[in-house]
Structure formats: C-alpha cells, structure tokens
Amino acid sequence: MHTVVSNERKLGGAVEADVIKLRSGEEYHQAVITRLEMSDAQFCSIGFVTKEGKRLIVHIQDISMIVDARHVNVGDLSNEIMREQKVAERLKHLKLLCDLNKGSCTIPFQEEAERLVFDIGLELAMEHVSLPFLLPEEQKKLVRIA
C-alpha cells in the first residue's frame, strides 16, 4: 500500500479498500487510501476518503481491520467521489502534457501519456484529448519516404 500511495504518479491508480473498520466499531465502505504516514519504520497514521467524500486521518492503533485493500485503476474505483476527482486530475495532467509536447512524440511523453490513459480509460481520454499515437495499428496511417 505504501509503495502505491507514495508513488501514485509513477504507478497510477489508487488503493481502495472494501471496508476500513475502526476499533470504535465505525465502518467505512469503499474507502480510498490517500496517505500513509510513517515514523521511523512503522506506520503511525492513515488518511482515507469515504464513499460519502468524508476525509479522515486515523491513528494506526485505532484501526481494527482493513478488508480487501487493492490497487485499482482510477477509472475502476468504486468510490465515485474519488473516481471523479482522480479522473479530473489525470485529465488535467494529460491535457497539459499534450499541450507541452504538441508536435513532438518522444518516447518519455508517449509512455507517460499511455500510463495516464490506461489509468483513466481510453474512451474517456479520447473524448478530451487527441491521441493519434494510441490508435490500434490498423487505424494508423503510415507514410514512408523513399
């Protein structure tokens, strides 16, 4: 979990848990983990957003159980509020990336754009940004000189 949360931009996606249950008995379904704070080599607190959009930071000792925490693509998040927020962030980044690299299709640009598109979904990305280098091979027009 820590690797995914701390390297969100490089890896894409988010960590979503089916249920986070606190020692007090409160349960939060479809919680998206947004931060993991460490002190030395131990976790001390966890930050997450509930499906209602409530943001919580909880001391690690107050957590009773985290059920089925998994890494999922942003477009596949069950938590609708976080999916909308994360998709908007990724689209903004993708648009900026495409604007900055207009007319140039370098390998690092293409890799980062593909990672962002994979994270949010091709259909949604194509609605907002023109990405001709991501089209299937049969749809690409090849032009050869000599």
Secondary structure, 3 states (H helix, E strand, C coil): CHHHHHCHHHHCCEEEEEEEEECCCCEEEEEEEEEEEEECCEEEEEEEECCCCCEEEEEHHHEEEEECCEEECHHHCCCHHHHHHHHHHHHHHHHHHHHHCCCCCCHHHHHHHHHHHHHHCHHHHHHHCCCHHHCCHHHCCCCCCC
